[in-house]
Amino acid sequence: MEQALVQNEIKQQCDFVKEFLLNKNRKYGNSALEPKRVFSKVAAIEQINVRVDDKISRIVSGQCDDDEDVELDLIGYLILKRVAKS
């Protein structure tokens, strides 16, 4: 694929992920970065790490649901982890 087409596709995918995360944030608030801590008292980054582990486990085991985009969720959690660390 031509470099200009690849760069355009990268921009489109990044924009899609951005909108996905912003929509999730509107829907769920800051639950990943500011969890309610009803049961778990660990830091937000550790909770995100658990979610990342869960998504990777689903990819490795092939246990992905048809209504779930595990790769997109994983990308989202990794971005949220970077936000939490900033």
Buried (B, 14 or more C-beta within 10 A) or exposed (E): EEEEEEEEEEEEEEEEBEEBBEEBBEEEEEEBBEBEEEEEEEEBBEBBBEBBEEBEEBEEEEEBEEEEEBEBBBBBBBBBBEBBEE
